[in-house]
Amino acid sequence: MLTPGQAADCPRFTTVLDKIRVAGPVGRPRTRPTAVAADKAYSSKANRAYLRRRRIGAVIPEKSDQQANRKKKGSAGGRPAAFNPERYRQRNTIERCFQKIKAWRGLATRYDKAPESYEAGLYLRGSILWLRLLTSTT
């Protein structure tokens, strides 16, 4: 889902997850992942409630201000959000992929104003990365 360059990604979290389709060997595609790994920006109550409703595991660290507010409330603040640091470490694979995409200056700085041309640049960069992976000598 393509948003304006100055817009935050967090409000589109549920929209993106609703569009996920993972094809398997047989049957209809899965629409519910096992878990979602995200950074602290996605640690809102609404996002966590959405994931709980769909029975999707949240691998999202809690913001320090959210922790402080919860602790300030004492026992009424509830339990800390579940967090698996081992699973969270695997998120770096995705972050490295984003950095490879942003190596193209036009994509990193959002020079293309038309959504179609920006999306075409993303497809082109993805194709180049994929071709490099196929022809890798290591």
Salt bridges, closest charged atoms under 4 A:
ASP18 OD1 - ARG54 NH1 3.65
ASP39 OD2 - ARG91 NH2 3.89
GLU62 OE1 - ARG70 NH2 3.05
GLU86 OE2 - ARG89 NH1 2.68
GLU95 OE2 - ARG91 NH2 2.85
